[in-house]
Amino acid sequence: MSSGKQILTNILLSALNIKESHGINVKDLAFDNSELKIFLDNFKMSEDILNLKKPLLKKVTANIEPDSSRDEFLTEINFIIGLAEIAKKENSKLELDKEQLLKLEKLKEIISRYIQKNEFNIKYIEENGAKNNESYRRLLRLTEDDELYSADDYDVVEKIVNLITPENASSNLDKIYTFMNAANARKLKEKYTGVVKKKEPNINITLTRIEPKKEEKVEESIEEEVIEQEVIEEEKPRVLERIIEDYTPDAVEIEEIEDHTISENFFEFVNLGESKKNAVLVDAENAQKLKEIFATLGFNYDDFDDDLRKELELENINRLEKQAEYLIKQKIVLSKVVSKNTNVIVYLLTRSTKEYIEIVTRTLENRFDIKSAGGELFRIVNYATTIFGEEGSYNFVENAKLFIEYNIDINKIIDTNINFLYSNNENLKETIDYLKKYKADIKTIVENCSFAISPPFAFQEHKNLLRKNIEVLKMYGFNLIDFFNEKDSYYTVLNTTDLASKIDQLIEVGLTEYIHGNEKFAGNTLKTLIIKRNYYAYKNGLDVWNSLKIEFNRLNKAHPDNKMSYDEFLKVKKHIKESNELISEEEIGIIKSDYPIMGIVDESTRASIYSDTPLAILKRKTELIYGTQIISRQKVFRVFRALIDYGFEEKKALLYSLMHDSILEEQEYIFIKESVEEMGVDKVESQLLRSI
């Protein structure tokens, strides 16, 4: 996986290479694109390959590497062209085998990528003059020499990343900003402390603290030293991708996992694992028939695993034979199936029908102009196969109506979350109705937040993420009408996992007023702080890299008679993370009633701001004050609820809910710890009042 530094360097070099390549002629590129688009638009039958001019064929295949692969591919395409010429002379139909048809599909994809590359080069050359050269060279120099980046440099980076890598801009910016933030943090500390530290490894953006402050050496047992080493090993940097994730040791790397695969639960609809009622053994003759059926489709039945063959032999052989005949006759879908992709062909044969296939392909063509030519149908067949089943086809046809109504670009859905095409239609309609209450732009949200609305099977832990995040924003006092007017930023926030914890941390470094200073831009401010949080934390002199070890040690020191292992500690963290992020004032009231200690905390440590301005009301709602340290009120009650549910004793749950994910200096931690320990004795009131 490329680091932020590598990505930034490659993008800058690419930009300079485009700008300094005098061999590019914009008119030539535009002419080539025009010719190629006409060719693709008219490429309906295999014979249409004759319309591709040889000079253009040479151009579009020029970048295939290695050379041997390019030469082999060109030889195969030229052979097909030769067959087409013979068929044309003899006035006969061109017959190609499956491998040859796949070569033509691959050629279409290569041409499409070539067109996109040309369009980018044209746009880049026309829109960017030589004035940016110096900015890019300067950024390269700063990167190579490990110098400080300015705020203007961040803006230049954002612009060039969006221009050079539009499809992966969000992921690339996360990695690049992480690298820049870490570099700036290191240089700032060197500047103000005079201590030059060794370069840290590139760390992707995450709220996990990865570098602890040096603490005073404390004599500990050999057992504690071993545990500390385990903690250090556990806290090596973890990658953050498309959806911002936190410290869970076994967290899924969201962006790096390809969504264009058949899910692990592929046969959820296929039901091949269930025994058929009144199933009878199929004799050898039927087994032979299955071999013949799959052979006509280009598959070797003997290569299938034993369990799959047993289930197939319980199917209605006559129905399978008729479906195979239809697939061969219709050929458009069958020609897109990747060789040896048994999951796809079995699904099309056993759980699809002529009616389902035709309603899907007809909808794709009539409503979205997606035909056999081009790569969209190829990807749908192989990576969204269940769209051709009963439930999938129904959902897709109904979703298509919504896509049309709200002018949603289906190609963006195919590129980012292809399984969203046939996501549950009722859920999508309910989500749209929910968003309308806040006057949200449905097109922008669906195109950019499909994962948050309906994630693929592998990410079901993030189910209903979009609605949950909207409720989180309400809980923390954001004006949702204003938030949804910020169309350039809100989908980044809505795609964020564990949003409540991220807002908690921003509250605790004193940024509530900064975020809500102008409510009309609060969403954009929140987005910026989440992406660049490392930079802001260092700017405020905070150690954000590694709270896990500190939390673990402090929790055990506070309860020496009831220490937990590091594995148990991680289980507690996981339980907190998986617990409900939302907590209402009504629930807080119930907790205060059930646990009087929480009522004392809430009444004694709420922010004392004698004003009724919206900001003052918000701070009283969201902040607890312990000495000079702000603690998120919602976090404390939410984590306390989770820890009580886990089995923590009341005071221990309170102490850890105050410590959880908080950046505390040693004296701040001691103050909070003593405040909690004294609760229930006579001096509790004076100690708590001193914290206001």
PyMOL commands that set and color helices and strands:
alter all, ss='L'
color gray80, all
select helices_A, chain A and resi 4-20+26-41+46-51+54-60+67-89+98-127+130-145+151-164+166-193+222-234+266-268+284-296+301-303+306-312+317-330+334-336+342-350+354-368+376-383+385-388+390-405+410-416+418-422+425-436+442-448+450-453+457-462+465-475+480-485+490-494+499-508+512-516+519-531+533-539+548-558+560-562+566-578+585-594+596-605+614-622+633-646+650-659+666-678+684-690
alter helices_A, ss='H'
color red, helices_A
select strands_A, chain A and resi 623-626+629-632
alter strands_A, ss='S'
color yellow, strands_A
deselect
rebuild
show_as cartoon
